[in-house]
């Protein structure tokens, strides 16, 4: 049990690393929390610090979730402990200790977690995200569509129920964190990608 607690603590710290803030400050000295949408994620960093900064943020946030799962697996954790480590890293991104528990929306971190836990279903979700985003030019709509459907894809591909539950919880938080985007989409006021 001590090993599991240490893994979960490490996962939370990994998830709490504010990649978007660090990258944006390195690129242009600005804090993304004070610009654009105020979000620390890749989309806002790309809009406020440039596409390269956005891409680095996307990769860094994704890596946090991926590493949390891979570290748990490296230490021989079972599916339940590993899935929970991924979920905790995701929650660390949403509620990071380093930013006063005010973080991002969690899409990229969830992507990293799910790439490690259920790669097949996640690749289908990535294709759906790309298709919805390309057609609508709304990153938020693509993110919501992918988050909502990946748990279904995981079920269809017959994954462990612990992974399915973790994916469902992450999906619920991602959709909730996009509530302002959903309102702007309904009102026709959402910003399009570039």
C-alpha positions in Angstrom: 0.0 0.0 0.0 2.9 2.4 0.7 4.2 1.8 -2.8 0.8 2.7 -4.2 0.6 5.9 -2.1 4.0 7.0 -3.3 3.1 6.3 -6.9 0.0 8.3 -6.6 1.8 11.2 -4.9 4.4 11.2 -7.7 1.6 11.1 -10.3 0.0 14.1 -8.7 3.3 16.1 -8.7 3.9 15.1 -12.3 0.4 16.3 -13.2 0.8 19.5 -11.3 3.8 20.7 -13.3 2.5 23.8 -15.1 4.0 23.1 -18.5 2.0 25.8 -20.3 3.1 28.5 -17.9 6.7 27.5 -18.0 6.8 27.3 -21.8 5.0 30.6 -22.4 7.2 32.5 -19.9 10.3 31.0 -21.7 9.0 31.9 -25.2 7.7 35.5 -24.5 7.9 36.2 -20.8 4.1 36.2 -20.5 1.9 34.2 -18.2 -0.9 32.5 -20.3 -3.2 32.8 -17.3 -3.3 36.6 -17.9 -3.8 36.4 -21.7 -6.4 35.0 -24.1 -8.8 32.6 -22.5 -6.6 32.5 -19.3 -6.1 28.7 -19.7 -2.7 27.1 -19.3 -3.3 24.5 -22.0 -1.8 24.2 -25.5 -4.5 26.1 -27.4 -4.2 29.2 -25.3 -0.4 29.0 -25.2 -0.4 28.7 -29.0 -2.6 31.7 -29.4 -0.6 33.9 -26.9 3.0 32.6 -27.3 3.0 31.0 -30.8 2.4 27.7 -32.4 5.7 26.2 -31.4 5.1 27.1 -27.8 1.6 25.5 -28.1 3.1 22.3 -29.6 5.7 22.0 -26.8 2.9 22.6 -24.2 0.8 19.9 -25.8 3.7 17.4 -25.8 4.7 18.3 -22.2 1.1 18.0 -20.8 0.6 14.7 -22.7 4.0 13.4 -21.3 2.8 14.1 -17.7 0.0 11.6 -18.0 2.0 9.1 -20.0 4.8 9.1 -17.5 2.5 8.6 -14.5 1.1 5.4 -16.1 4.5 4.1 -17.3 6.2 4.7 -13.9 3.4 2.8 -12.2 3.8 -0.1 -14.6 7.6 0.0 -14.2 7.1 -0.7 -10.5 4.8 -3.6 -11.2 1.5 -1.9 -10.2 -1.7 -3.7 -11.2 -4.4 -2.2 -13.5 -6.3 -0.5 -10.7 -3.3 1.2 -9.1 -2.0 2.2 -12.6 -5.3 3.5 -13.8 -5.7 5.5 -10.6 -2.1 6.9 -11.0 -3.1 8.2 -14.5 -6.3 9.7 -13.1 -4.4 11.4 -10.3 -1.9 12.9 -12.7 -4.9 14.2 -14.7 -6.4 15.7 -11.5 -2.9 17.2 -10.7 -3.2 19.1 -14.0 -6.7 20.4 -13.2 -5.8 21.2 -9.6 -2.0 21.8 -9.5 -0.4 22.5 -6.1 2.1 24.8 -7.9 -0.6 27.2 -9.2 -2.9 27.4 -6.2 -5.0 24.4 -7.4 -6.2 26.4 -10.5 -5.1 24.5 -13.6 -6.1 23.6 -17.2 -8.8 21.6 -18.8 -6.9 18.3 -18.9 -7.3 17.3 -22.5 -3.6 16.7 -23.3 -2.8 15.1 -19.9 -5.8 12.7 -20.4 -4.5 12.0 -23.8 -1.2 10.9 -22.3 -2.9 8.7 -19.7 -5.1 7.0 -22.2 -2.4 6.5 -24.8 -0.6 4.4 -22.1 -3.8 2.7 -20.8 -5.8 2.1 -24.0 -3.8 3.0 -27.1 -6.2 1.5 -29.6 -9.3 3.4 -28.4 -7.3 6.6 -27.9 -6.1 6.5 -31.5 -9.7 6.3 -32.7 -10.4 9.3 -30.4 -7.5 11.2 -31.9 -8.9 10.6 -35.4 -12.3 11.8 -34.2 -10.8 14.9 -32.5 -8.9 15.7 -35.7 -12.0 15.3 -37.9 -14.3 17.4 -35.7 -11.6 20.1 -35.2 -10.8 20.2 -39.0 -14.4 20.5 -40.0 -15.5 23.0 -37.3 -12.2 24.7 -36.6 -13.2 24.6 -32.9 -10.6 22.8 -30.7 -13.0 22.8 -27.9 -15.7 20.9 -29.9 -13.1 18.3 -31.0 -11.9 17.9 -27.4 -15.4 17.4 -26.1 -16.3 14.9 -28.8 -13.2 12.9 -28.2 -13.5 12.9 -24.4 -17.1 11.8 -24.6 -16.5 8.9 -27.0 -13.2 7.5 -25.9 -14.7 5.6 -22.9 -17.2 4.0 -25.4 -14.3 3.0 -27.7 -12.5 1.5 -24.7 -15.6 -0.5 -23.8 -15.9 -1.7 -27.4 -12.3 -2.9 -27.5 -12.8 -4.9 -24.3 -10.5 -3.1 -21.9 -10.4 -3.5 -18.1 -13.3 -1.9 -16.3 -10.9 0.1 -14.1 -9.5 1.8 -17.2 -13.1 2.4 -18.5 -14.0 4.1 -15.2 -10.9 6.3 -15.2 -11.7 7.3 -18.8 -15.3 8.2 -17.8 -14.2 10.3 -14.9 -11.7 12.2 -17.0 -14.3 12.7 -19.7 -16.8 14.1 -17.2 -14.2 16.6 -15.9 -13.1 17.6 -19.4 -16.6 18.3 -20.5 -17.3 20.2 -17.2 -14.1 22.3 -17.6 -15.4 23.2 -21.2 -18.7 24.5 -19.9 -17.8 28.1 -20.9 -16.8 26.9 -24.3 -20.1 25.0 -24.7 -22.0 28.2 -23.8 -19.9 30.2 -26.4 -20.5 27.5 -29.0 -24.2 27.7 -28.4 -24.1 31.5 -28.7 -21.8 31.5 -31.8 -19.1 33.3 -29.9 -16.4 30.6 -29.6 -13.0 31.4 -31.1 -11.9 29.3 -34.0 -8.5 27.7 -34.3 -6.1 30.3 -35.7 
